[in-house]
């Protein structure tokens, strides 16, 4: 069956071989990185980006904060995440996003946000909130697009350069 798929594929055998080698490398890196991450954090899952790169999603074992972190499998894990949603649990049974850090346009934000929403549902937390601050204003339109894509209500005050976001669990 594998050879039948190869015959129908328009890529050259060299391209397919290179792609398989890259995948094999990512899987080896995934194994090594998983071992290191699991020593200090709870691994939530393994996912793939929009570019089909493997990533590990994890959270620290901490009851006060609610961080969702991501490490790619293109490089060795060195104790640092490649992307993070930093949030806290509030007294009114809400998760409040304080900051999102990492590169844009790799699909990392969508992956981490899916895990954050899943965590909220599992913990019976009805909503996720956050603020858009003046420091975000140079990329506010990208943030609005991202949050709306993630089914958040977005309220922006363009005059005061501020905003609020809210996601309500629909179970």
PAZAPA-4460 file (N, C-alpha, C; in steps of 0.05 Angstrom, whole numbers, plus 32768, in hexadecimal, padded with zeros to 4 digits):
% residues 171
    n_x    n_y    n_z   ca_x   ca_y   ca_z    c_x    c_y    c_z   seq   type   mol
   8010   7FE8   8000   8000   8000   8000   8012   8019   8000     1      X     A
   8027   8019   800F   8039   8030   8010   8043   8037   7FF4     2      X     A
   804B   8023   7FE5   8055   8027   7FCB   8040   8032   7FB8     3      X     A
   8027   8029   7FBC   8011   8034   7FAC   800E   8052   7FB1     4      X     A
   8010   805A   7FCA   800F   8077   7FD0   8025   8086   7FC3     5      X     A
   803D   807A   7FC4   8054   8087   7FB7   8050   808B   7F9A     6      X     A
   8044   8077   7F8C   803F   8079   7F6F   802C   8090   7F69     7      X     A
   8018   8095   7F7A   8005   80AA   7F75   800F   80C5   7F7E     8      X     A
   8024   80C7   7F8D   802F   80E0   7F97   803E   80EE   7F81     9      X     A
   803A   8108   7F7E   8047   8117   7F69   8063   8120   7F71    10      X     A
   806B   811C   7F8A   8086   8124   7F92   809A   810F   7F89    11      X     A
   80B2   8117   7F86   80C7   8105   7F7E   80CF   80F3   7F96    12      X     A
   80DB   80DD   7F90   80E3   80CB   7FA6   80F7   80D8   7FB8    13      X     A
   8108   80EA   7FAD   811B   80F9   7FBE   810D   810C   7FD1    14      X     A
   80F7   8119   7FC8   80E8   812A   7FD9   80DA   811B   7FEF    15      X     A
   80CF   8104   7FE8   80C2   80F3   7FFC   80D6   80E8   8010    16      X     A
   80ED   80E0   8007   8102   80D6   8019   810A   80EB   802C    17      X     A
   810E   8104   8022   8116   811A   8034   8101   811F   8049    18      X     A
   80E8   811F   8040   80D2   8124   8053   80D1   810E   8069    19      X     A
   80D5   80F5   8061   80D5   80DF   8074   80EC   80E2   8088    20      X     A
   8103   80EA   807E   811B   80EE   808F   8115   8104   80A3    21      X     A
   8109   811A   809A   8102   8130   80AC   80EE   8127   80C2    22      X     A
   80DB   8117   80BA   80C7   810D   80CD   80D4   80FA   80E1    23      X     A
   80E6   80E9   80D7   80F5   80D7   80E9   8105   80E7   80FE    24      X     A
   8112   80FC   80F5   8122   810D   8107   8110   8119   811C    25      X     A
   80F8   8124   8113   80E6   8130   8126   80DC   811B   813B    26      X     A
   80D7   8103   8133   80CE   80EE   8145   80E4   80E8   815A    27      X     A
   80FD   80E6   8151   8113   80E2   8164   8115   80F9   8177    28      X     A
   8113   8111   816D   8114   8129   817E   80FC   812A   8191    29      X     A
   80E5   8122   8187   80CD   8120   8198   80D2   810E   81B0    30      X     A
   80DD   80F7   81AB   80E2   80E4   81C1   80F5   80F0   81D6    31      X     A
   810B   80FC   81CD   811E   8108   81E0   8111   8120   81EF    32      X     A
   8103   8131   81E0   80F7   8148   81ED   80E1   8140   8201    33      X     A
   80D2   812C   81FA   80BD   8123   820D   80C8   811A   8227    34      X     A
   80DE   810B   8226   80EB   8102   823E   80F4   8119   8250    35      X     A
   80FF   812D   8244   8109   8144   8254   80F2   8155   825F    36      X     A
   80DE   815A   824E   80C7   816A   8257   80B8   815C   826D    37      X     A
   80B4   8142   826B   80A4   8133   827E   80B1   8132   829A    38      X     A
   80CB   8139   829C   80D8   8139   82B6   80CE   814F   82C8    39      X     A
   80C5   8166   82BC   80BD   817D   82CC   80A0   8186   82C6    40      X     A
   8094   817C   82B1   8079   8186   82A9   8067   8170   82A2    41      X     A
   804D   8176   82A1   8039   8163   8299   8035   8166   827A    42      X     A
   803A   8151   826C   8037   8152   824F   8019   814F   8248    43      X     A
   800E   8163   823A   7FF2   8162   8233   7FED   8154   8218    44      X     A
   8001   8155   8207   7FFD   8148   81ED   8013   814E   81D9    45      X     A
   8012   8140   81C3   8023   8145   81AC   8011   814D   8196    46      X     A
   8018   8161   8188   8008   816C   8172   8019   8172   815A    47      X     A
   800D   817B   8145   801D   8184   812E   8012   819F   8125    48      X     A
   8025   81AF   811B   801F   81CA   8112   8012   81CA   80F6    49      X     A
   800B   81E2   80ED   8000   81E4   80D2   8014   81DC   80BD    50      X     A
   802E   81DC   80C4   8043   81D4   80B2   804C   81B7   80B7    51      X     A
   803B   81A8   80C5   8040   818C   80CC   805A   8187   80DB    52      X     A
   8060   819A   80ED   8077   8196   80FF   806C   818C   811A    53      X     A
   807A   8179   8126   8071   816E   8140   8078   8181   8157    54      X     A
   8065   8184   816A   8069   8194   8181   805F   8185   819A    55      X     A
   806B   818C   81B1   8062   8180   81CB   8055   8197   81DA    56      X     A
   803D   8191   81E5   802F   81A5   81F5   802F   819B   8212    57      X     A
   8036   81AD   8224   8038   81A5   8240   8031   81BC   8253    58      X     A
   802F   81B6   826C   8029   81CA   8281   8039   81C3   829A    59      X     A
   8042   81D7   82A9   8050   81D1   82C1   803C   81C6   82D6    60      X     A
   8046   81B7   82E9   8036   81AC   82FE   8033   81C2   8313    61      X     A
   8020   81D5   830F   801D   81EC   8320   7FFF   81F2   8322    62      X     A
   7FF5   81F3   833A   7FD8   81F8   833D   7FD0   8215   833C    63      X     A
   7FE3   8227   833D   7FDD   8244   833D   7FDC   824F   8320    64      X     A
   7FEF   8247   8310   7FEF   8251   82F5   7FE4   823D   82E2    65      X     A
   7FDD   8246   82CB   7FD2   8235   82B6   7FE1   823B   829C    66      X     A
   7FF9   8231   829A   8009   8236   8283   8006   821E   826F    67      X     A
   8004   8225   8256   8005   8211   8241   801D   8218   8231    68      X     A
   8030   8205   8230   8049   820A   8222   804D   81F6   820B    69      X     A
   805C   81FD   81F8   8061   81ED   81E0   807E   81ED   81DA    70      X     A
   8088   81D6   81D2   80A4   81D3   81CA   80A4   81C4   81AF    71      X     A
   80B2   81CF   819C   80B2   81C2   8181   80C6   81AB   8182    72      X     A
   80C5   819B   816E   80D6   8183   816C   80EB   8186   8156    73      X     A
   80F1   819F   814F   8105   81A5   813C   8120   81A9   8149    74      X     A
   8120   81AE   8163   8139   81B2   8172   8137   81A4   818D    75      X     A
   814D   81A1   819A   814E   8194   81B4   8141   81A6   81C9    76      X     A
   8132   819A   81DB   8126   81A8   81F1   813C   81B1   8204    77      X     A
   813E   81CB   820A   8153   81D5   821B   8148   81E1   8235    78      X     A
   8130   81D9   823D   8123   81E4   8255   8112   81FC   824F    79      X     A
   8111   8205   8237   8101   821D   822F   80EB   8215   821C    80      X     A
   80D4   8221   821F   80BE   821C   820C   80C3   822D   81F3    81      X     A
   80B5   8226   81DD   80B6   8235   81C5   809E   8248   81C2    82      X     A
   8088   8241   81D1   8070   8251   81D1   8062   824C   81EB    83      X     A
   8054   8261   81F5   8047   825E   820F   802E   8270   8211    84      X     A
   8019   8265   821D   8002   8275   8226   8004   8275   8244    85      X     A
   8008   828D   824F   800B   8290   826C   7FF1   829B   8278    86      X     A
   7FE5   828B   8289   7FCB   8292   8294   7FCA   828A   82B2    87      X     A
   7FB5   8294   82BF   7FB1   828E   82DB   7F94   8287   82E0    88      X     A
   7F90   8278   82F6   7F75   8272   82FF   7F6C   8289   8310    89      X     A
   7F54   8293   830C   7F4A   82A8   831C   7F36   829D   8331    90      X     A
   7F2F   82AD   8344   7F1E   82A4   835A   7F02   829E   8350    91      X     A
   7EF9   82AA   833A   7EDE   82A6   8330   7EDC   8290   831B    92      X     A
   7EEE   827C   831E   7EED   8264   830C   7EF0   826C   82EE    93      X     A
   7F05   827C   82E9   7F0B   8285   82CE   7F29   8280   82CA    94      X     A
   7F31   827B   82B1   7F4D   827C   82AA   7F52   8297   829D    95      X     A
   7F65   82A6   82A6   7F6B   82C0   829B   7F87   82C0   828D    96      X     A
   7F87   82C5   8273   7FA0   82C5   8264   7FAE   82DF   826A    97      X     A
   7FC7   82DC   8273   7FD8   82F3   8278   7FEA   82FB   8261    98      X     A
   7FF4   82E7   8253   8006   82ED   823C   8008   82D4   822A    99      X     A
   800D   82DA   8211   8013   82C5   81FE   802F   82CC   81F2   100      X     A
   8041   82B9   81F4   805D   82BF   81EB   8066   82AA   81D7   101      X     A
   8073   82B3   81C2   807E   82A1   81AE   807A   82AC   8192   102      X     A
   8085   829E   817F   8083   82A7   8163   8067   82A5   8158   103      X     A
   8061   82B8   8146   8047   82B8   8139   8047   82A7   811F   104      X     A
   8030   82A0   8117   802B   8293   80FC   8038   8278   80F9   105      X     A
   803B   8269   810F   8044   824E   810E   802E   823A   8116   106      X     A
   8018   8244   811F   8002   8233   8129   8005   822C   8146   107      X     A
   801A   8235   8153   801E   822F   816F   8008   823A   8181   108      X     A
   7FFF   8252   817C   7FEA   825E   818C   7FD0   824F   818B   109      X     A
   7FC8   8246   8173   7FAF   8236   8171   7FB1   821B   817F   110      X     A
   7FC8   820F   817D   7FCC   81F5   818B   7FCA   81F9   81A9   111      X     A
   7FD9   820D   81B4   7FD8   8212   81D1   7FBD   821A   81DA   112      X     A
   7FAF   822B   81CB   7F94   8234   81D3   7F81   821D   81D3   113      X     A
   7F83   820A   81C1   7F71   81F2   81C1   7F76   81E3   81DB   114      X     A
   7F8F   81E0   81E3   7F95   81D1   81FC   7F8B   81E1   8215   115      X     A
   7F8D   81FB   8214   7F83   820C   822A   7F65   8209   822D   116      X     A
   7F57   820A   8217   7F39   8207   8218   7F32   81EB   8221   117      X     A
   7F40   81D7   8218   7F3B   81BB   8221   7F40   81B9   823F   118      X     A
   7F55   81C5   8249   7F5A   81C5   8266   7F44   81D3   8275   119      X     A
   7F39   81E9   826B   7F23   81F7   8278   7F0A   81E4   827A   120      X     A
   7F05   81D6   8264   7EEE   81C4   8264   7EF2   81AD   8278   121      X     A
   7F0A   81A1   8278   7F10   818B   828B   7F0D   8194   82A8   122      X     A
   7F15   81AD   82AE   7F14   81B6   82C9   7EFA   81C5   82D0   123      X     A
   7EE7   81C3   82BE   7ECD   81D0   82C2   7ECF   81EE   82C7   124      X     A
   7EE0   81FB   82B8   7EE4   8218   82B9   7ED4   8223   82A2   125      X     A
   7EC0   8234   82A8   7EAD   823C   8292   7EB8   8251   827F   126      X     A
   7ECD   8260   8286   7ED6   8274   8273   7EF4   827A   8275   127      X     A
   7EFE   8284   825F   7F1A   828E   825D   7F18   82AB   8256   128      X     A
   7F27   82BC   8264   7F27   82D8   825F   7F43   82E2   825A   129      X     A
   7F45   82FB   8252   7F5F   8307   824E   7F5C   8324   8246   130      X     A
   7F72   8333   8246   7F72   834F   823F   7F84   8353   8227   131      X     A
   7F7D   8367   8218   7F8F   8370   8203   7F98   838C   820C   132      X     A
   7FB2   838F   8210   7FBD   83A7   821B   7FCA   83B9   8206   133      X     A
   7FD1   83D1   820D   7FDE   83E3   81FA   7FF7   83D8   81EF   134      X     A
   8006   83C8   81FF   801F   83BC   81F5   801A   83A9   81DD   135      X     A
   8001   83A0   81DA   7FFA   838E   81C4   7FF1   839C   81AB   136      X     A
   7FF1   83B7   81AC   7FE4   83C6   8197   7FF1   83C4   817C   137      X     A
   800B   83BE   817B   8018   83BC   8161   8010   83A2   8152   138      X     A
   8002   8390   8160   7FF8   8378   8152   7FDB   8371   815B   139      X     A
   7FCC   8386   8161   7FB1   8382   816B   7F9F   8375   8156   140      X     A
   7FA1   837B   813D   7F90   836F   8129   7F96   8351   8127   141      X     A
   7FAF   8349   8129   7FB6   832C   8129   7FAA   831F   8141   142      X     A
   7FAB   832C   8159   7F9F   8321   8171   7F81   831D   816E   143      X     A
   7F74   8331   8164   7F57   8330   8160   7F50   8318   814E   144      X     A
   7F5E   8316   8138   7F5A   8300   8125   7F5E   82E5   8133   145      X     A
   7F74   82E3   8142   7F7A   82CA   8151   7F64   82C2   8164   146      X     A
   7F5C   82D5   8175   7F48   82CF   818A   7F2D   82C9   817E   147      X     A
   7F25   82D8   8169   7F0C   82D2   815C   7F0C   82B6   814F   148      X     A
   7F23   82AF   8143   7F26   8294   8137   7F23   827F   814D   149      X     A
   7F2B   8285   8165   7F29   8273   817C   7F0F   8274   818B   150      X     A
   7EFB   8281   817F   7EE0   8284   818A   7EDE   8295   81A4   151      X     A
   7EF0   82A8   81A6   7EEE   82BB   81BC   7EDD   82D3   81B4   152      X     A
   7ECF   82DF   81C8   7EC3   82F9   81C3   7ED9   830D   81C7   153      X     A
   7EDB   8320   81B5   7EF0   8334   81B7   7EE4   8350   81B7   154      X     A
   7EEA   835F   81CC   7EE0   837A   81CF   7EF8   838D   81CF   155      X     A
   7EFB   839E   81BB   7F12   83B0   81B8   7F09   83CD   81BB   156      X     A
   7F17   83DC   81CB   7F14   83F9   81CD   7F2C   8405   81BF   157      X     A
   7F28   840D   81A6   7F3E   8418   8196   7F47   8433   81A0   158      X     A
   7F36   8442   81AC   7F3E   845C   81B7   7F50   8459   81CF   159      X     A
   7F4A   8447   81E1   7F5B   8443   81F9   7F71   842E   81F5   160      X     A
   7F72   8422   81DD   7F85   840D   81D7   7F85   83F7   81EC   161      X     A
   7F6D   83EC   81F0   7F6A   83D6   8203   7F54   83C4   81F8   162      X     A
   7F52   83AC   8205   7F3D   839A   81FD   7F3B   8383   8210   163      X     A
   7F25   8374   820D   7F20   835C   821D   7F18   8345   820B   164      X     A
   7F1F   832D   8214   7F18   8315   8205   7F09   8302   8219   165      X     A
   7EF7   82F2   820E   7EE9   82DF   821F   7EE1   82C7   820E   166      X     A
   7EE6   82B0   8219   7EDD   8297   820D   7ECB   8289   8221   167      X     A
   7EB3   8281   8219   7EA1   8274   822B   7E9E   8257   8221   168      X     A
   7EA1   8245   8234   7E9F   8228   822D   7E82   8221   8226   169      X     A
   7E7E   8215   820F   7E63   820D   8206   7E5D   81F0   820B   170      X     A
   7E71   81E1   8215   7E6E   81C4   8219   7E5B   81B8   8207   171      X     A
***
